[in-house]
Amino acid sequence: METKENALDVLVSRGLLEWCSDAEELKEAFDGSMVTAYVGFDPSADSLHVGNMVPIMGLAWLQRLGHRPIALGGGGTGLIGDPSGKTKERSLLSEEKVASNLEAIKKQLAQFLDFERAPNGALLLNNGDWLVTLKFIEFLRDIGKYFPVSFLVNREYVRSRVEDADKSITYTELSYILLQAYDFNHLYNAFGCTLQMGGNDQQVNIIAGMDLIRKKSGGRAYGATFPLLLTSSGQKFGKSEQGAIYLSPERTSPYQFYQFWVNTEDSDVEKLFKLFTFLPLAEIERIVASHGRDPQLRAAQKQLAWDVTCRVHGEEIATRVREASALLFGELDIKQASEDVLDVLAREVPFAKLNVALPLPLVDVLVASGLKECASKGAARRKIREGGVYLNGVRVTDEAGQLGTGDLLAGGHVLLRVGKKDYCLVKIA
């Protein structure tokens, strides 16, 4: 999707820019030629999370606008750990663990960045390729001399730990800012990279790299930071009751990922559409206006969830989890559900597998399913009398009712519900 829009204007209009150096010069650079920009990614885990999607989308927009993105994996700096914003030293990772994590992260980045596109195909680099072989004396002589000690110790995150008797900061951590500056200088010389982007906590590190390029390489470089995202309720974006929302399906199931976006507050929908989708602003405005006329349908949240889940997990998986969500909330007839969709549901709600012959009294199935309010036959019958038991979405009225083969859904499943939220998907073997 090549356009003549200026990349800086697009980042601003989408809410993807918090700060940048020399805005007018950078804007002219985007107009004048292909700009190569990089973002560093922490390899301390085998998955990125939704908070990482902000810088990823920044790189993706640059590529769509004709510029070249570099995703820099911290295979070298990851062996140390960035102390920015940290109150204690991180556990150091082995080279093998960092390499394994980077391989997993590469697959997630490929959902957003095109590594084959010419002439601005994305690059995935590992700073371990040049940092691990650095010679200490040469590094001090060639790089360390450009960094006054006062510049390092006056950083807020350094000073706070130096002045607190219960905290400390090691020389290893203190050297991180030099290594990140070295990265920028290396990418400037090797790949013509003139822009580094990162989170707000990276601003000082980015400036250090810009200064090193000016002093050591005699070049002109720029920096930009992305905003720290908070929800309207003031919570850090990307968290749920279960913890961080990861892009890896092994860490966060696609269903839970989809539901995270469906649960977006109305006041955050427009902002998240701008940040995390490639939809035109006019289309986003139309969606939000339509949502405002009938907000209880949560149509905007569902479209946001669909778009982002397709991007991260692919359309086939997104289709299954969207249907599973609609089934669970009574928006689709469960009798039409495929076995694949019911398998998705089985991983998200309480599940029981029963080896029984049908027909079978429904109260026996309710008890065997493990539903809390049907712990005994008497309790199950009472719930039926009260009108609180549902079989495949239909209220059960007969205490003596039987479960027969005609009640089975695809794959031999039945969906039981007691009250509004107590579900159990049962597979009859």
NORSUL-V829141 format. One record per residue. N is the residue number from 1. PSI is psi in radians with two decimals (* if undefined). Layout:
# NORSUL-V829141
n->N psi->PSI
n->N psi->PSI
This chain:
# NORSUL-V829141
n->1 psi->1.32
n->2 psi->2.35
n->3 psi->2.99
n->4 psi->0.18
n->5 psi->2.53
n->6 psi->2.30
n->7 psi->-0.65
n->8 psi->-0.72
n->9 psi->-0.70
n->10 psi->-0.79
n->11 psi->-0.72
n->12 psi->-0.80
n->13 psi->-0.46
n->14 psi->-0.02
n->15 psi->0.38
n->16 psi->0.07
n->17 psi->2.22
n->18 psi->-0.77
n->19 psi->2.58
n->20 psi->2.67
n->21 psi->2.45
n->22 psi->1.08
n->23 psi->-0.75
n->24 psi->-0.72
n->25 psi->-0.74
n->26 psi->-0.69
n->27 psi->-0.71
n->28 psi->-0.66
n->29 psi->-0.72
n->30 psi->-0.60
n->31 psi->-0.52
n->32 psi->-0.53
n->33 psi->3.13
n->34 psi->2.14
n->35 psi->2.35
n->36 psi->2.18
n->37 psi->2.64
n->38 psi->2.69
n->39 psi->2.38
n->40 psi->2.52
n->41 psi->2.30
n->42 psi->2.17
n->43 psi->0.45
n->44 psi->-0.20
n->45 psi->2.86
n->46 psi->0.23
n->47 psi->2.49
n->48 psi->2.89
n->49 psi->3.09
n->50 psi->-0.43
n->51 psi->-0.58
n->52 psi->-0.28
n->53 psi->-0.37
n->54 psi->-0.98
n->55 psi->-0.56
n->56 psi->-0.77
n->57 psi->-0.59
n->58 psi->-0.82
n->59 psi->-0.72
n->60 psi->-0.70
n->61 psi->-0.73
n->62 psi->-0.75
n->63 psi->-0.74
n->64 psi->-0.43
n->65 psi->0.22
n->66 psi->0.12
n->67 psi->2.96
n->68 psi->2.14
n->69 psi->2.48
n->70 psi->2.16
n->71 psi->2.04
n->72 psi->1.95
n->73 psi->2.35
n->74 psi->1.02
n->75 psi->-0.43
n->76 psi->-0.97
n->77 psi->-0.46
n->78 psi->-0.34
n->79 psi->-0.25
n->80 psi->-0.94
n->81 psi->2.27
n->82 psi->2.15
n->83 psi->-0.12
n->84 psi->2.17
n->85 psi->0.11
n->86 psi->2.52
n->87 psi->-0.09
n->88 psi->2.82
n->89 psi->2.45
n->90 psi->2.74
n->91 psi->2.35
n->92 psi->2.47
n->93 psi->2.63
n->94 psi->2.77
n->95 psi->-0.64
n->96 psi->-0.72
n->97 psi->-0.72
n->98 psi->-0.78
n->99 psi->-0.72
n->100 psi->-0.74
n->101 psi->-0.70
n->102 psi->-0.63
n->103 psi->-0.69
n->104 psi->-0.71
n->105 psi->-0.61
n->106 psi->-0.72
n->107 psi->-0.62
n->108 psi->-0.68
n->109 psi->-0.56
n->110 psi->-0.24
n->111 psi->-0.28
n->112 psi->-0.61
n->113 psi->2.47
n->114 psi->1.96
n->115 psi->-0.09
n->116 psi->-0.21
n->117 psi->2.38
n->118 psi->2.48
n->119 psi->0.13
n->120 psi->0.74
n->121 psi->2.48
n->122 psi->2.64
n->123 psi->2.41
n->124 psi->1.97
n->125 psi->2.82
n->126 psi->2.00
n->127 psi->-0.17
n->128 psi->-0.42
n->129 psi->-0.50
n->130 psi->-0.36
n->131 psi->-0.67
n->132 psi->-0.53
n->133 psi->0.07
n->134 psi->2.46
n->135 psi->2.28
n->136 psi->-0.85
n->137 psi->-0.73
n->138 psi->-0.67
n->139 psi->-0.77
n->140 psi->-0.72
n->141 psi->-0.74
n->142 psi->-0.46
n->143 psi->-0.82
n->144 psi->-0.54
n->145 psi->-0.28
n->146 psi->-0.01
n->147 psi->1.78
n->148 psi->2.53
n->149 psi->-0.64
n->150 psi->-0.62
n->151 psi->-0.67
n->152 psi->-0.85
n->153 psi->-0.28
n->154 psi->-0.05
n->155 psi->2.39
n->156 psi->-0.76
n->157 psi->-0.43
n->158 psi->-0.87
n->159 psi->-0.69
n->160 psi->-0.56
n->161 psi->-0.50
n->162 psi->-0.67
n->163 psi->-0.21
n->164 psi->2.10
n->165 psi->-0.40
n->166 psi->-0.04
n->167 psi->2.98
n->168 psi->2.86
n->169 psi->2.34
n->170 psi->2.85
n->171 psi->-0.59
n->172 psi->-0.85
n->173 psi->-0.68
n->174 psi->-0.50
n->175 psi->-0.15
n->176 psi->-0.73
n->177 psi->-0.59
n->178 psi->-0.70
n->179 psi->-0.69
n->180 psi->-0.66
n->181 psi->-0.68
n->182 psi->-0.71
n->183 psi->-0.88
n->184 psi->-0.75
n->185 psi->-0.70
n->186 psi->-0.79
n->187 psi->-0.58
n->188 psi->-0.82
n->189 psi->-0.66
n->190 psi->-0.53
n->191 psi->0.09
n->192 psi->0.48
n->193 psi->2.13
n->194 psi->0.05
n->195 psi->2.22
n->196 psi->2.35
n->197 psi->2.68
n->198 psi->-3.10
n->199 psi->2.92
n->200 psi->-0.54
n->201 psi->-0.08
n->202 psi->0.05
n->203 psi->-0.80
n->204 psi->-0.73
n->205 psi->-0.69
n->206 psi->-0.78
n->207 psi->-0.67
n->208 psi->-0.71
n->209 psi->-0.72
n->210 psi->-0.75
n->211 psi->-0.69
n->212 psi->-0.72
n->213 psi->-0.74
n->214 psi->-0.77
n->215 psi->-0.71
n->216 psi->-0.69
n->217 psi->-0.15
n->218 psi->0.44
n->219 psi->3.05
n->220 psi->2.15
n->221 psi->2.89
n->222 psi->2.84
n->223 psi->2.66
n->224 psi->2.60
n->225 psi->2.66
n->226 psi->2.71
n->227 psi->2.65
n->228 psi->2.17
n->229 psi->2.24
n->230 psi->2.57
n->231 psi->2.99
n->232 psi->-0.43
n->233 psi->0.05
n->234 psi->0.08
n->235 psi->2.60
n->236 psi->2.23
n->237 psi->2.47
n->238 psi->0.07
n->239 psi->2.63
n->240 psi->-3.10
n->241 psi->-0.46
n->242 psi->-0.07
n->243 psi->-2.75
n->244 psi->2.57
n->245 psi->1.95
n->246 psi->2.79
n->247 psi->-0.37
n->248 psi->2.26
n->249 psi->-0.32
n->250 psi->-0.49
n->251 psi->-0.72
n->252 psi->2.07
n->253 psi->2.61
n->254 psi->-0.60
n->255 psi->-0.82
n->256 psi->-0.63
n->257 psi->-0.82
n->258 psi->-0.80
n->259 psi->-0.55
n->260 psi->-0.77
n->261 psi->-0.61
n->262 psi->-0.56
n->263 psi->0.15
n->264 psi->2.41
n->265 psi->2.55
n->266 psi->-0.68
n->267 psi->-0.23
n->268 psi->-0.17
n->269 psi->-0.88
n->270 psi->-0.77
n->271 psi->-0.76
n->272 psi->-0.59
n->273 psi->-0.78
n->274 psi->-0.70
n->275 psi->-0.74
n->276 psi->0.11
n->277 psi->2.89
n->278 psi->0.23
n->279 psi->2.47
n->280 psi->2.63
n->281 psi->-0.63
n->282 psi->-0.68
n->283 psi->-0.69
n->284 psi->-0.75
n->285 psi->-0.71
n->286 psi->-0.76
n->287 psi->-0.78
n->288 psi->-0.69
n->289 psi->-0.74
n->290 psi->-0.72
n->291 psi->-0.69
n->292 psi->-0.43
n->293 psi->-0.35
n->294 psi->1.08
n->295 psi->-0.43
n->296 psi->-0.34
n->297 psi->-0.32
n->298 psi->0.63
n->299 psi->-0.68
n->300 psi->-0.77
n->301 psi->-0.70
n->302 psi->-0.66
n->303 psi->-0.69
n->304 psi->-0.81
n->305 psi->-0.73
n->306 psi->-0.84
n->307 psi->-0.85
n->308 psi->-0.68
n->309 psi->-0.67
n->310 psi->-0.75
n->311 psi->-0.76
n->312 psi->-0.70
n->313 psi->-0.12
n->314 psi->2.69
n->315 psi->-0.64
n->316 psi->-0.84
n->317 psi->-0.69
n->318 psi->-0.67
n->319 psi->-0.75
n->320 psi->-0.80
n->321 psi->-0.55
n->322 psi->-0.74
n->323 psi->-0.68
n->324 psi->-0.72
n->325 psi->-0.77
n->326 psi->-0.65
n->327 psi->-0.79
n->328 psi->-0.55
n->329 psi->0.31
n->330 psi->0.37
n->331 psi->-0.20
n->332 psi->2.66
n->333 psi->2.03
n->334 psi->-0.38
n->335 psi->-0.27
n->336 psi->-0.01
n->337 psi->2.44
n->338 psi->2.88
n->339 psi->-0.61
n->340 psi->-0.74
n->341 psi->-0.71
n->342 psi->-0.55
n->343 psi->-0.66
n->344 psi->-0.80
n->345 psi->-0.62
n->346 psi->-0.42
n->347 psi->-0.11
n->348 psi->-0.33
n->349 psi->2.84
n->350 psi->2.41
n->351 psi->2.44
n->352 psi->2.51
n->353 psi->2.13
n->354 psi->2.25
n->355 psi->1.53
n->356 psi->2.83
n->357 psi->2.45
n->358 psi->2.64
n->359 psi->2.80
n->360 psi->2.41
n->361 psi->2.33
n->362 psi->-0.60
n->363 psi->-0.58
n->364 psi->-0.69
n->365 psi->-0.70
n->366 psi->-0.77
n->367 psi->-0.80
n->368 psi->-0.40
n->369 psi->-0.39
n->370 psi->0.16
n->371 psi->2.31
n->372 psi->-0.72
n->373 psi->0.14
n->374 psi->0.83
n->375 psi->-0.32
n->376 psi->2.88
n->377 psi->-0.67
n->378 psi->-0.76
n->379 psi->-0.67
n->380 psi->-0.77
n->381 psi->-0.69
n->382 psi->-0.74
n->383 psi->-0.63
n->384 psi->-0.78
n->385 psi->-0.62
n->386 psi->-0.11
n->387 psi->0.40
n->388 psi->0.17
n->389 psi->2.33
n->390 psi->2.38
n->391 psi->2.02
n->392 psi->0.68
n->393 psi->-0.01
n->394 psi->2.30
n->395 psi->2.37
n->396 psi->2.30
n->397 psi->-0.25
n->398 psi->1.98
n->399 psi->-0.46
n->400 psi->0.23
n->401 psi->2.66
n->402 psi->2.58
n->403 psi->2.08
n->404 psi->3.06
n->405 psi->-0.47
n->406 psi->-0.26
n->407 psi->-0.17
n->408 psi->2.40
n->409 psi->-3.06
n->410 psi->2.36
n->411 psi->0.19
n->412 psi->0.48
n->413 psi->2.73
n->414 psi->2.54
n->415 psi->2.07
n->416 psi->2.53
n->417 psi->2.38
n->418 psi->2.15
n->419 psi->-2.60
n->420 psi->-0.51
n->421 psi->-0.03
n->422 psi->1.67
n->423 psi->2.73
n->424 psi->2.19
n->425 psi->2.16
n->426 psi->2.34
n->427 psi->2.15
n->428 psi->2.02
n->429 psi->*
